[in-house]
Amino acid sequence: MTARPPKGKHPQLVLCLYLAGDSPNSALAKTHLRTAIAHLAKEDVTLELVDVLRDPARGLRDGVLVTPTLVRVAPTPEQRVIGNLRDRSALLAGLGISEVGRE
């Protein structure tokens, strides 16, 4: 499941969230992430959700051994945040979004 930006426009933030089905931590991670990026314009963010229960080879190929794991693919360098993303400060730091800039 990938949110695609309009043609000709490249997203400023490319994310991939690796989940384990509908587990409680996976559900929390989705909720916390969507809340954290809700203020960003949809065309500025691409979010791909990868269920490693459905596609375990993808998780292994991408070096994901624990779920949930959020990978910031772009802008580089790649950043990873592991867990249910409850720690808002760690999540925003991993995304490269400052608390002050959220207003």
C-alpha positions as CSV (number, residue, x, y, z in Angstrom):
1,M,0.0,0.0,0.0
2,T,1.8,3.1,-1.2
3,A,0.5,6.7,-1.2
4,R,1.8,8.1,-4.5
5,P,2.5,11.8,-5.0
6,P,1.1,13.6,-8.1
7,K,3.0,13.0,-11.3
8,G,6.0,15.3,-11.7
9,K,6.2,16.1,-8.0
10,H,8.7,14.2,-5.8
11,P,7.8,13.7,-2.1
12,Q,10.0,15.4,0.4
13,L,9.5,12.5,2.9
14,V,9.5,8.9,1.9
15,L,8.6,6.4,4.6
16,C,8.2,2.7,4.9
17,L,6.5,1.2,7.9
18,Y,7.1,-2.6,8.5
19,L,4.3,-4.2,10.5
20,A,3.3,-7.6,11.7
21,G,-0.3,-7.9,10.6
22,D,-2.9,-6.3,12.9
23,S,-0.9,-6.8,16.1
24,P,-1.5,-4.2,18.8
25,N,2.0,-2.6,18.4
26,S,1.5,-2.5,14.7
27,A,-1.9,-0.7,15.1
28,L,-0.4,1.7,17.5
29,A,2.6,2.5,15.2
30,K,0.2,3.3,12.3
31,T,-1.8,5.6,14.5
32,H,1.2,7.4,16.0
33,L,2.8,7.8,12.6
34,R,-0.3,9.2,11.0
35,T,-0.8,11.6,13.8
36,A,2.8,12.8,13.6
37,I,2.6,13.4,9.8
38,A,-1.0,14.7,9.7
39,H,0.1,18.3,9.4
40,L,2.2,17.6,6.3
41,A,0.8,18.0,2.8
42,K,-0.1,14.6,1.3
43,E,2.0,15.3,-1.8
44,D,5.0,15.8,0.4
45,V,4.9,12.3,1.9
46,T,5.0,8.8,0.5
47,L,4.1,6.1,3.0
48,E,4.4,2.4,2.2
49,L,3.1,-0.1,4.6
50,V,4.7,-3.6,4.5
51,D,3.1,-6.5,6.4
52,V,6.0,-8.9,7.0
53,L,3.5,-11.7,7.8
54,R,2.4,-11.5,4.2
55,D,5.8,-10.7,2.7
56,P,8.5,-12.0,5.1
57,A,11.1,-12.0,2.3
58,R,10.7,-8.3,1.9
59,G,11.4,-7.6,5.5
60,L,14.5,-9.8,5.5
61,R,15.7,-8.3,2.2
62,D,15.3,-4.8,3.7
63,G,17.1,-5.8,6.9
64,V,14.0,-5.5,9.1
65,L,14.2,-8.1,12.0
66,V,11.8,-6.4,14.4
67,T,8.4,-5.0,13.9
68,P,7.1,-2.4,13.9
69,T,10.0,-0.6,12.2
70,L,9.7,2.8,10.5
71,V,12.3,3.5,7.8
72,R,12.8,7.1,6.6
73,V,14.1,6.4,3.0
74,A,14.3,10.0,2.0
75,P,15.7,12.4,2.6
76,T,18.9,10.6,3.1
77,P,20.6,9.4,5.2
78,E,18.2,6.6,6.0
79,Q,16.8,6.6,9.6
80,R,15.1,3.8,11.5
81,V,12.7,4.1,14.4
82,I,11.8,0.8,16.1
83,G,8.7,0.2,18.3
84,N,5.1,1.4,18.4
85,L,6.3,5.0,17.8
86,R,4.8,6.2,21.1
87,D,7.9,8.3,21.9
88,R,6.9,11.4,19.8
89,S,10.3,13.1,20.3
90,A,12.2,10.0,18.9
91,L,9.7,9.7,16.1
92,L,9.9,13.3,15.0
93,A,13.8,13.2,15.3
94,G,13.8,10.1,13.1
95,L,11.6,11.8,10.5
96,G,13.7,15.0,10.6
97,I,10.7,17.1,11.8
98,S,11.3,19.6,14.5
99,E,8.7,20.1,17.3
100,V,8.8,23.8,16.7
101,G,8.1,23.4,13.0
102,R,4.8,21.6,13.6
103,E,2.7,24.6,14.3
